């Protein structure tokens, strides 16, 4: 486990946007309660409350990865009438303390789904 610091900062804050996630025409998630995770020089990642996602299209997979800063991630495939998007969603069932707020939230690969963040005025 690594602790975020000046050489690898991580912040988790409420997103100041409505976040909508689509797979084709299907809305997978729509929320005004997303969290914005900023890690080092990477693009911001929106973590959507699982309660604000359409869980009927999420199929658990056997895939797991480990981030030294966040913990072990698990994955979902998105299954819609248009087909499957394997391992398109990840989440941290037990994130490390430094990013504890992302527990119960889902993140989506932007190369597999459309993620639109509509800034709140």
Secondary structure, 3 states (H helix, E strand, C coil): CCCCECCECEEEEECCEEEEEEECCEEEEEECCCEEEEECCCCCEEEEEHHHECHHHEEEEEEEEEECCCEEEEEEEEEECCEEEEEEEEECCCCCHHHHHHCCEEEECCCCCEEEEEECC
